[in-house]
Amino acid sequence: MGALDHVSDLFDCSRGSSKHKKRKQLQTVVIKVKMDCEGCERKVKKSVEGMKGVKQVGVERKADKLTVVGYVDPAKVVARVAYRTGKEAELWPYVPYYVVVHPPGVYDKKAPAGYVRNAEDPQVSHLARASSTEVRYTTAFSDENPADCSIM
C-alpha cells in the first residue's frame, strides 16, 4: 500500500461513522406460538402489529404459526411475542417434507401435516444418513455397477 492510498484512507468520508443508518432487509419471519382460541390469535397478532418496520402480519391458528413480513430483526420479533403474550415463542422449526433428502429417524408428532422438524443438529442427523463406509459396501454389491465387484 502506497503513501497516497494511506492518505486517501485517512480522509475517506464514505465509511466509518455515517449519519445514515443502514436499513434492514425486507424479510419474512415465521414463528411457532401456541394458540388455543381466537383470543390468543388476536393477542399474538396485536403483539407485533405495532412494531416498527412491520408491513404484514399473518396468523394460522391451527398450525400455531405467526408470519411477519417487514424490515425487522427475527430475534427481536420472537422476544416481543414472548414478552407481550407470555407464551413460549420460537422460530419456525419445521421444513416441508419434500425438502428433506432423508427424513430424520425421529419424527416430531407435534409437527403440522406435511412438515418435519429441521434436523441440523449433528447428533440427530447422523441417524438418517449412512456413513461413507456403509455407502461403499452397499454400492460394491449393487446390480447397477457390476464392474465394481470382482466376485460378481
Secondary structure, 3 states (H helix, E strand, C coil): CCHHHHHHHHCCCCCCCCCCCCCCCCEEEEEEECCCCHHHHHHHHHHHHCCCCEEEEEEECCCCEEEEEECCCHHHHHHHHHHHHCCCEEECCEEEHHHCCCCCCCCCCCCCCCEEECCCCHHHHCCCCCCHHHHHHHHHCCCCCHHHCCCC
